[in-house]
Every structure is written in structure tokens, then in C-alpha cells.
């Protein structure tokens, strides 16, 4: 019997998740199908009302439903803290859910720049949904967090939530000499978007620069960091590692994020 899993969101056609999971299904000999499930906001309540009859083992959830879908499931501690989810599974007759974005981000740092573990201070650029998961994960890891966002109020709200400190966008150059880890969580630098225009020259030589954008893989921010000889972490690692959580919940084994998988996804960019 083919087991059904999928991605709930609107839109979903651009997702690389089918490529990721098809690779793991083949590698581990699992008879499953990963489906794209485009559902608009007004259809979300009915979708979950019908969920038990559709035969899904579990789901991933993407924008714009990460927050709104949380009301239909039982949240684990991470999901409760964030009020946002991206992974749903069945457990003890219930629909359980978590957000694996933060865990995926930490795993990508460990994989590409393990020296980040000595970081004491991180500057996170942006205060949207991705920043919530990233700052929560860094705070849990014991890193002191500063948050800069063009809309200062959003940075202040997020900083209060995770025990960090909001800094003005104009203050970024003054912050950089004291930063061990710089993370871009905005869409700036993404294909078709403006670049994130920050001069990285004040960063210390030991600093790690991470960009969660993965298309292009080597963003202007990462190119600038590499030119300075700084350790860098691209956004593809977060995408791949966050997906391992759903796979483990649905099929009982933790899949490997290897070069073969990275190559398959890179070929789609």
C-alpha cells in the first residue's frame, strides 16, 4: 500500500519538497507518494475536517498556513512556543505538530560551519516567520540575540518574545564588530529581489555568515563574506535538514542529508 504524505500551502507548485522526499523514498525503499496540496485560507477548516478520510500519514505545512493550521492539531513544546508549525504526524490517535525550521537551521550550521558553536552573540536580520524559528533555536542554544528589521516594531516584538534585543536598522554597522554569527532571514538576495546591502568589513575574522535564501545558492551576502574569508552557511542546508523531522515522524527512520540529495535539489534552482 502506497503511503500518502504531502505539502499543504498556497501556492505550493514551486516547492522542492517532492524532489527531497522522492530521493529518500528511493534510497530507503519506502512505498510512498509526496503530494502537493494547494489549499486557500478559506478551505483550511474543511481540509482538516476531512483529513481522517484522506489517508495521509502526515503533512508538511508552508505559507500561508503555518500559523493558522496550528489550531487544528496538538502542538509539541516547540510548536507551542512559536505558535507556528510545518510538520504534522499521527500519534496515539491524534494529529501532532511541530516546527522543524529551527532544528533544520541549527543542523545546517553544524554541517557547514561547526565553529558557530563558540558564538556568543548573533545578529539576525529580519523579524518574519523564519526569524521566529531561527531566533528561538539560537536562544535555546544559549546565544545572545540581536534583531534588526526595517520595521522596528516587529523587531521589538520578536526580541521580547525570545529574550533578545532589538536594534535599529541604521545601527547594523555599529553592531557588526561585536557579532559572532550574522543571519539573514529576509528574502533580500533571493532571485528577483534586491540584495541585502550590508558592508561586512566590520565583522570579526571568526564570524560566521548564514543566509537562509537558497535561490540563488550563493547569495550576494555570502559572496561578500567568502571574499573576506569568513565561514558561510547557505540556505539549502536548512531546507534539507528541516525535512528530516517529518520523514522520521512518518516512517520511523532519520534520513541522511548527503551530497547526492543536495545535487538533485541544486539542479532544480
C-alpha positions as CSV (number, residue, x, y, z in Angstrom):
1,X,0.0,0.0,0.0
2,X,1.4,3.4,-1.0
3,X,1.6,5.8,2.0
4,X,0.5,9.3,1.3
5,X,2.3,12.4,2.6
6,X,2.3,15.9,1.2
7,X,2.7,19.7,1.4
8,X,-0.2,21.9,2.5
9,X,0.0,25.6,1.4
10,X,-0.9,28.2,-1.2
11,X,0.8,28.2,-3.6
12,X,2.9,25.0,-3.5
13,X,3.9,24.4,-7.1
14,X,7.4,25.9,-6.6
15,X,8.3,23.6,-3.7
16,X,11.4,21.4,-3.8
17,X,10.0,19.0,-1.2
18,X,8.8,16.4,-3.8
19,X,12.4,16.2,-5.0
20,X,13.8,15.8,-1.5
21,X,11.3,13.1,-0.4
22,X,11.4,11.2,-3.7
23,X,15.2,10.8,-3.2
24,X,14.7,9.4,0.3
25,X,11.8,7.1,-0.8
26,X,14.1,5.5,-3.4
27,X,17.1,5.3,-1.1
28,X,15.3,3.7,1.8
29,X,12.9,1.5,-0.3
30,X,9.7,3.2,1.0
31,X,6.5,2.9,-0.9
32,X,5.1,6.4,-0.5
33,X,4.0,9.4,-2.5
34,X,4.6,13.1,-1.7
35,X,1.7,15.2,-2.9
36,X,1.3,18.9,-3.4
37,X,-1.9,20.2,-1.7
38,X,-2.8,23.7,-2.8
39,X,-5.4,24.9,-0.3
40,X,-6.5,28.5,0.1
41,X,-7.2,30.1,3.5
42,X,-11.0,29.7,3.2
43,X,-10.6,26.0,2.6
44,X,-8.3,25.2,5.5
45,X,-11.0,24.3,8.1
46,X,-12.8,21.9,5.7
47,X,-9.4,20.3,4.8
48,X,-8.8,19.3,8.4
49,X,-12.4,18.2,8.9
50,X,-11.9,15.8,6.0
51,X,-8.3,14.8,6.9
52,X,-9.1,11.5,8.5
53,X,-10.8,10.2,5.4
54,X,-7.9,11.1,3.1
55,X,-5.5,8.6,4.4
56,X,-2.4,10.8,4.9
57,X,0.3,9.5,7.1
58,X,1.4,13.1,7.7
59,X,1.9,16.5,6.2
60,X,4.3,19.4,5.8
61,X,2.8,22.9,6.1
62,X,4.1,26.0,4.4
63,X,2.9,29.6,3.9
64,X,0.4,31.0,4.5
65,X,-0.9,28.2,6.8
66,X,2.0,27.7,9.3
67,X,0.2,29.7,12.0
68,X,-3.5,29.1,11.0
69,X,-3.1,25.3,10.8
70,X,-1.8,25.2,14.4
71,X,-5.4,25.5,15.7
72,X,-6.4,22.1,14.2
73,X,-3.6,20.0,15.8
74,X,-1.9,19.2,19.2
75,X,1.3,21.1,19.4
76,X,4.6,19.9,20.8
77,X,6.6,22.3,23.0
78,X,8.4,23.9,20.0
79,X,5.0,24.4,18.2
80,X,3.6,25.9,21.4
81,X,6.4,28.4,21.8
82,X,6.3,29.5,18.2
83,X,2.6,29.3,17.6
84,X,3.6,28.0,14.1
85,X,4.0,24.6,12.6
86,X,5.5,22.9,9.4
87,X,5.2,19.2,10.2
88,X,2.2,17.1,11.2
89,X,2.1,13.4,12.1
90,X,-0.3,10.9,13.7
91,X,0.5,9.8,17.3
92,X,-1.8,8.0,19.7
93,X,-4.9,8.7,17.6
94,X,-4.2,12.4,17.4
95,X,-2.7,14.8,14.9
96,X,0.5,16.1,16.5
97,X,2.6,19.0,15.1
98,X,5.9,20.9,15.4
99,X,8.0,23.4,13.7
100,X,11.3,21.8,12.4
101,X,12.7,25.1,10.9
102,X,14.7,25.9,13.9
103,X,16.2,22.4,14.2
104,X,16.9,22.4,10.5
105,X,18.7,25.8,10.8
106,X,20.9,24.5,13.7
107,X,21.7,21.3,11.8
108,X,22.8,23.3,8.7
109,X,25.1,25.4,10.9
110,X,26.6,22.3,12.4
111,X,27.1,20.8,9.0
112,X,28.6,23.8,7.1
113,X,30.3,25.9,9.9
114,X,30.6,24.0,13.2
115,X,32.7,26.8,14.6
116,X,29.5,28.7,15.2
117,X,29.1,26.7,18.4
118,X,31.5,29.1,20.1
119,X,29.3,32.1,19.1
120,X,28.2,34.2,22.0
121,X,26.3,36.9,20.0
122,X,24.1,36.6,16.9
123,X,22.7,39.4,14.8
124,X,19.5,38.3,13.0
125,X,18.3,40.4,10.0
126,X,14.5,40.2,9.7
127,X,11.6,39.6,12.0
128,X,9.2,37.5,10.0
129,X,8.2,33.8,10.3
130,X,11.6,32.4,9.5
131,X,13.2,34.7,12.0
132,X,10.9,33.5,14.8
133,X,12.1,29.9,14.3
134,X,15.8,30.9,13.9
135,X,15.9,33.2,17.0
136,X,14.0,30.6,19.1
137,X,16.6,27.9,18.1
138,X,19.5,30.2,18.8
139,X,18.1,31.3,22.1
140,X,17.6,27.7,23.1
141,X,21.3,27.1,22.2
142,X,22.3,29.8,24.6
143,X,23.3,32.5,22.1
144,X,22.6,36.2,22.9
145,X,20.4,37.6,20.1
146,X,20.1,41.0,18.5
147,X,17.4,41.6,15.9
148,X,17.3,44.2,13.2
149,X,14.3,44.8,10.9
150,X,13.3,47.7,8.7
151,X,10.0,47.9,10.6
152,X,11.5,48.4,14.1
153,X,8.3,47.4,15.9
154,X,8.4,43.9,14.5
155,X,12.0,43.5,15.7
156,X,11.0,44.8,19.2
157,X,8.1,42.3,19.4
158,X,10.2,39.4,18.4
159,X,13.1,40.4,20.7
160,X,10.7,40.5,23.6
161,X,9.4,37.0,22.7
162,X,12.8,35.3,22.6
163,X,14.6,37.3,25.2
164,X,16.7,39.2,22.7
165,X,17.4,42.8,21.9
166,X,16.1,44.9,19.0
167,X,18.5,47.2,17.3
168,X,17.7,49.9,14.7
169,X,18.4,49.0,11.0
170,X,20.7,52.1,10.9
171,X,22.7,50.6,13.8
172,X,23.7,47.5,12.0
173,X,27.2,48.8,11.1
174,X,27.9,49.6,14.7
175,X,26.7,46.1,15.8
176,X,28.9,44.1,13.4
177,X,32.2,44.3,15.2
178,X,30.6,42.6,18.2
179,X,28.8,39.8,16.2
180,X,30.0,36.2,16.1
181,X,27.1,35.0,13.9
182,X,25.2,37.0,11.3
183,X,21.9,35.5,9.9
184,X,19.8,36.9,7.0
185,X,16.2,35.6,7.4
186,X,14.7,38.1,4.9
187,X,14.0,37.5,1.1
188,X,16.7,40.1,0.3
189,X,19.2,38.5,-2.1
190,X,16.7,36.0,-3.4
191,X,16.3,35.5,-7.2
192,X,14.3,38.5,-8.4
193,X,14.7,40.5,-5.2
194,X,17.1,43.3,-4.2
195,X,20.3,42.3,-2.5
196,X,20.8,42.7,1.2
197,X,23.2,45.7,1.2
198,X,25.3,45.4,4.3
199,X,29.1,46.1,4.3
200,X,30.6,43.1,6.2
201,X,34.0,44.6,6.6
202,X,33.4,45.4,10.4
203,X,32.7,41.7,11.2
204,X,35.5,39.9,13.1
205,X,37.5,37.4,11.3
206,X,36.0,34.5,13.2
207,X,32.4,35.4,12.4
208,X,30.0,33.0,10.6
209,X,27.6,34.4,8.0
210,X,24.4,32.5,7.2
211,X,21.7,33.3,4.6
212,X,18.5,31.2,4.6
213,X,17.9,32.2,1.0
214,X,18.7,29.2,-1.3
215,X,17.9,30.5,-4.7
216,X,20.5,31.6,-5.7
217,X,22.5,29.2,-3.5
218,X,25.4,31.7,-3.3
219,X,23.7,35.0,-2.5
220,X,25.5,38.4,-2.7
221,X,25.8,38.4,1.0
222,X,27.6,35.0,1.1
223,X,29.8,36.1,-1.8
224,X,30.9,39.1,0.2
225,X,31.5,37.0,3.2
226,X,33.6,34.5,1.2
227,X,35.7,37.3,-0.3
228,X,36.6,38.3,3.3
229,X,37.5,34.7,4.1
230,X,34.6,34.2,6.6
231,X,32.8,30.9,7.2
232,X,29.5,30.8,5.4
233,X,26.3,28.7,5.6
234,X,23.8,28.6,2.6
235,X,20.1,28.3,2.9
236,X,19.8,24.9,1.2
237,X,21.0,23.1,4.4
238,X,18.1,24.5,6.4
239,X,15.6,23.4,3.8
240,X,17.0,19.8,3.6
241,X,17.6,19.3,7.4
242,X,14.1,20.6,8.4
243,X,12.6,17.9,6.1
244,X,14.3,15.1,8.0
245,X,12.0,15.6,11.0
246,X,8.8,14.8,9.1
247,X,10.4,11.8,7.4
248,X,11.4,10.4,10.9
249,X,7.9,11.0,12.3
250,X,6.2,9.4,9.3
251,X,8.5,6.5,8.6
252,X,10.4,5.8,11.7
253,X,13.9,6.5,10.5
254,X,16.1,9.6,10.2
255,X,17.2,10.1,6.6
256,X,20.7,11.3,5.6
257,X,21.3,14.7,4.1
258,X,24.1,13.9,1.7
259,X,25.8,15.4,-1.4
260,X,23.6,13.3,-3.8
261,X,20.5,15.0,-2.3
262,X,22.0,18.5,-2.4
263,X,22.9,18.0,-6.0
264,X,19.4,16.9,-7.0
265,X,17.9,20.0,-5.4
266,X,20.5,22.3,-6.8
267,X,19.7,21.1,-10.3
268,X,16.2,22.5,-9.8
269,X,17.4,26.0,-8.9
